[in-house]
């Protein structure tokens, strides 16, 4: 068995090529992440009722939620699972939970692992819907809740 050569005997061109190869690999990996985070495979809107929103993750915390999609009253509910990376958007979604909303999403493809989110759908905006479509050309307006103002309490002596 031959002993391994000391590091001084490794030619400089091999060390330079190895360093160059590692630098190129790191640059390509960084480019992949930048492209995957900034390029959208698709964008769109989904309307329904937000049923669940939670802040999840061991190391990388993201907001994960589900939107109940109902096309017609009495039909089976389909769920749309989504991720929110921005805390301000998550706050907006929490403020309209239980109401019919339209969520604007961007679909990202090629993100490795679940550190960026558990789904491919990233919510970037929310709009409160005032009408509920139940068929082509048929819309039911949602009732607005009356504003209740508390009556002033007279001081007791």
C-alpha positions as CSV (number, residue, x, y, z in Angstrom):
1,X,0.0,0.0,0.0
2,X,1.4,3.3,-1.1
3,X,1.1,6.3,1.3
4,X,-0.9,9.2,0.0
5,X,1.2,12.1,-1.3
6,X,1.5,15.2,0.9
7,X,-0.6,18.2,-0.1
8,X,2.5,20.1,-1.2
9,X,3.0,17.6,-4.0
10,X,-0.5,18.2,-5.6
11,X,0.1,20.3,-8.7
12,X,-1.3,23.9,-8.5
13,X,-3.4,23.4,-11.7
14,X,-5.4,20.6,-10.1
15,X,-6.2,22.7,-7.0
16,X,-7.2,25.7,-9.3
17,X,-9.4,23.5,-11.4
18,X,-11.1,22.0,-8.4
19,X,-11.7,25.4,-6.9
20,X,-13.0,26.7,-10.2
21,X,-15.4,23.7,-10.5
22,X,-16.7,24.3,-7.0
23,X,-17.2,28.0,-7.7
24,X,-19.1,27.2,-10.9
25,X,-21.3,24.7,-9.1
26,X,-22.1,27.2,-6.3
27,X,-22.9,29.9,-8.9
28,X,-25.2,27.5,-10.9
29,X,-27.0,26.5,-7.7
30,X,-27.5,30.2,-6.7
31,X,-28.8,30.9,-10.2
32,X,-31.3,28.0,-10.0
33,X,-32.7,29.2,-6.6
34,X,-33.0,32.8,-7.9
35,X,-34.8,31.7,-11.1
36,X,-37.1,29.3,-9.2
37,X,-38.1,32.0,-6.7
38,X,-38.5,34.8,-9.2
39,X,-40.1,33.0,-12.2
40,X,-43.7,31.9,-12.2
41,X,-45.0,28.8,-14.0
42,X,-48.5,30.3,-13.7
43,X,-50.5,32.9,-12.0
44,X,-54.2,33.0,-11.2
45,X,-57.1,33.5,-8.8
46,X,-59.0,31.0,-6.7
47,X,-62.3,31.9,-4.9
48,X,-63.7,30.3,-1.9
49,X,-63.6,30.3,1.9
50,X,-60.3,30.1,3.8
51,X,-60.7,27.3,6.3
52,X,-57.3,27.0,7.8
53,X,-54.1,29.0,8.1
54,X,-51.2,28.0,10.3
55,X,-47.6,29.1,10.8
56,X,-45.6,25.9,10.3
57,X,-42.1,24.6,10.1
58,X,-39.2,23.5,12.3
59,X,-36.5,25.8,10.8
60,X,-38.2,27.6,7.9
61,X,-41.5,29.0,9.1
62,X,-44.1,29.5,6.4
63,X,-47.9,30.1,6.4
64,X,-49.8,27.1,5.1
65,X,-53.5,27.1,4.5
66,X,-56.4,25.7,2.7
67,X,-59.3,27.3,0.7
68,X,-62.6,25.5,0.4
69,X,-63.8,25.8,-3.2
70,X,-67.5,25.3,-3.7
71,X,-68.8,25.6,-7.3
72,X,-72.5,25.1,-6.5
73,X,-74.4,24.9,-3.1
74,X,-74.7,21.3,-2.0
75,X,-71.8,20.1,-4.1
76,X,-68.7,18.4,-2.8
77,X,-66.0,20.8,-1.5
78,X,-62.7,20.8,-3.2
79,X,-59.7,22.1,-1.2
80,X,-57.0,24.3,-2.6
81,X,-53.8,24.1,-0.5
82,X,-51.5,27.2,-0.5
83,X,-48.4,28.8,1.0
84,X,-47.9,32.4,2.1
85,X,-44.3,33.7,2.6
86,X,-45.2,37.3,3.4
87,X,-46.5,38.0,7.0
88,X,-48.5,41.1,5.8
89,X,-50.4,39.0,3.3
90,X,-51.0,36.3,6.0
91,X,-52.4,39.0,8.2
92,X,-54.8,40.1,5.4
93,X,-55.9,36.5,4.9
94,X,-56.5,36.1,8.7
95,X,-58.7,39.2,8.7
96,X,-61.1,37.8,6.1
97,X,-61.2,34.2,7.4
98,X,-64.8,32.8,7.2
99,X,-65.7,35.1,4.4
100,X,-65.8,34.5,0.7
101,X,-62.5,35.6,-0.8
102,X,-60.5,35.6,-4.0
103,X,-56.8,34.6,-3.5
104,X,-54.2,35.7,-6.1
105,X,-51.5,33.0,-6.4
106,X,-48.2,32.4,-8.3
107,X,-47.3,28.8,-9.0
108,X,-43.6,28.1,-8.5
109,X,-41.9,25.0,-10.0
110,X,-38.5,23.6,-9.1
111,X,-38.1,24.7,-5.5
112,X,-36.3,21.9,-3.7
113,X,-37.5,20.7,-0.3
114,X,-40.2,22.1,1.9
115,X,-38.2,25.0,3.4
116,X,-39.8,27.5,0.9
117,X,-43.3,26.1,1.5
118,X,-45.2,22.9,1.4
119,X,-47.1,23.7,-1.8
120,X,-46.4,25.1,-5.2
121,X,-49.0,27.8,-4.8
122,X,-47.8,31.1,-3.2
123,X,-50.5,33.6,-2.3
124,X,-49.6,37.2,-3.1
125,X,-52.9,39.0,-2.5
126,X,-56.4,38.6,-1.2
127,X,-59.7,40.3,-2.2
128,X,-63.0,40.1,-0.3
129,X,-65.8,38.9,-2.6
130,X,-69.2,40.5,-2.2
131,X,-71.2,38.3,-4.5
132,X,-71.6,34.5,-4.7
133,X,-72.1,33.1,-8.2
134,X,-74.4,30.1,-8.2
135,X,-74.6,29.6,-12.0
136,X,-74.0,31.4,-15.3
137,X,-75.4,34.9,-14.9
138,X,-76.9,34.2,-11.5
139,X,-75.3,36.0,-8.5
140,X,-76.4,36.1,-4.9
141,X,-75.1,39.2,-3.0
142,X,-73.7,38.3,0.4
143,X,-75.6,40.0,3.2
144,X,-73.6,42.6,5.1
145,X,-73.7,42.3,8.9
146,X,-75.2,45.3,10.7
147,X,-72.8,47.5,12.5
148,X,-73.5,47.3,16.2
149,X,-72.4,50.2,18.4
150,X,-72.3,49.6,22.1
151,X,-74.6,51.9,24.1
152,X,-72.8,54.2,26.6
153,X,-72.9,52.9,30.1
154,X,-74.0,55.5,32.7
155,X,-71.6,55.7,35.6
156,X,-72.9,54.3,38.9
157,X,-72.5,56.1,42.2
